Amino acid sequence: MSKREDILLIEVKGLDKEEILISMGYEISKDGLLLRDGMRVKTRDNSGYAKAKDVKAILPGSLEVITDLSEAESYFSEN
């Protein structure tokens, strides 16, 4: 199975992004940074720390955070 086949895009009505992230085990600091096990979460390209409001997607398995859809290109490549 290629990596592309294990992605499911969903739209959730009635919940906001912060509620979904918290239900997945993330925490959100007072200044909006995303935390996992008390540590700040880096963006997938390691260019900075992710803010909850900027999260576009979370990769299955690793739970890596995507804040810019271009960060996901390597995930979808066949290499």
C-alpha positions as CSV (number, residue, x, y, z in Angstrom):
1,M,0.0,0.0,0.0
2,S,1.4,3.4,-0.9
3,K,1.6,6.2,1.7
4,R,-1.1,8.1,-0.1
5,E,-3.7,5.4,0.6
6,D,-3.6,5.9,4.4
7,I,-4.7,9.5,4.4
8,L,-8.3,10.5,5.2
9,L,-9.3,14.2,4.8
10,I,-12.2,15.1,7.0
11,E,-14.3,18.1,7.9
12,V,-15.6,18.1,11.4
13,K,-18.7,20.1,12.2
14,G,-19.3,21.4,15.7
15,L,-15.8,21.0,17.0
16,D,-13.0,23.5,16.7
17,K,-9.4,22.7,15.8
18,E,-8.2,23.1,19.4
19,E,-10.7,20.6,20.7
20,I,-9.6,18.1,18.1
21,L,-5.9,18.6,18.9
22,I,-6.5,18.2,22.6
23,S,-8.5,15.0,22.0
24,M,-5.4,13.7,20.1
25,G,-3.2,14.2,23.1
26,Y,-1.8,17.6,22.3
27,E,-1.8,20.5,24.7
28,I,-2.0,24.2,23.9
29,S,0.1,26.8,25.8
30,K,-1.2,30.2,26.9
31,D,0.5,31.8,23.9
32,G,-1.0,29.2,21.4
33,L,2.0,26.9,21.0
34,L,1.3,23.3,20.4
35,L,2.7,20.9,23.1
36,R,3.1,17.1,23.2
37,D,4.2,15.5,26.5
38,G,5.0,19.0,27.7
39,M,7.4,19.8,24.9
40,R,6.9,22.3,22.1
41,V,6.1,20.7,18.8
42,K,8.3,21.6,15.8
43,T,6.8,22.0,12.4
44,R,7.6,19.1,10.0
45,D,10.3,21.1,8.2
46,N,11.8,22.0,11.6
47,S,11.7,25.7,10.8
48,G,9.9,26.7,14.0
49,Y,7.4,25.7,16.6
50,A,3.8,25.0,15.6
51,K,1.0,27.1,16.8
52,A,-2.4,25.4,17.2
53,K,-4.1,28.0,14.9
54,D,-1.6,27.2,12.1
55,V,-2.1,23.4,12.0
56,K,-3.4,22.2,8.6
57,A,-2.9,18.5,9.0
58,I,-1.4,15.8,11.2
59,L,0.3,12.8,9.6
60,P,-0.9,9.4,10.7
61,G,1.4,7.3,12.9
62,S,4.0,9.8,13.6
63,L,1.6,12.6,14.5
64,E,3.9,15.1,12.8
65,V,2.3,18.5,12.4
66,I,1.8,20.2,9.1
67,T,1.5,23.9,9.2
68,D,2.0,24.6,5.5
69,L,0.7,22.1,2.9
70,S,4.0,22.2,1.0
71,E,5.6,20.4,4.1
72,A,3.5,17.3,3.1
73,E,5.0,16.9,-0.4
74,S,7.7,14.5,0.8
75,Y,5.1,12.4,2.6
76,F,3.2,11.9,-0.7
77,S,6.3,11.2,-2.8
78,E,6.9,7.6,-4.0
79,N,10.5,7.7,-2.9
